[in-house]
């Protein structure tokens, strides 16, 4: 799936937007694990070891794991652990902003945030930028990172 500006702006707060943040900004890797009859998904954060290496018998555990694309995650098929509500929880949205700052994209982010907030069609003042919603902050971060 190719991300476009319109697609990002039209995505509502929730799991879909959160997963775009996890994949494109936070650079998490989704791992699928076969546990008996169940498929479980966990996330590997940058710098963390692969999930199968948590076991002392990691060489045999490795066979149960495979990387899965974010767009292939299906809540009817997978039990997903570790998702966070970046687009609905302001404290988590601030973590996304901190990542943007570390990436050196704060100017691009501020420009994108202005566009996202203005896109509401309502009168916009400085107060509206300061009190941008988690959803608006996540969308702006995605636009900045993807240079859209």
Secondary structure, DSSP 8 states (H G I E B T S, - for coil): ----HHHHHH--TTHHHHHHHHHHTS--EEEEEEETTEEEEEEE-TTS--GGGGSTTHHHHGGGEEE--GGG--TTTEEE-S---TTT-HHHHHHHHHHHHHTT-HHHHHHHHHHHHHTT-S---HHHHHT--HHHHHHHHHHHHHT-
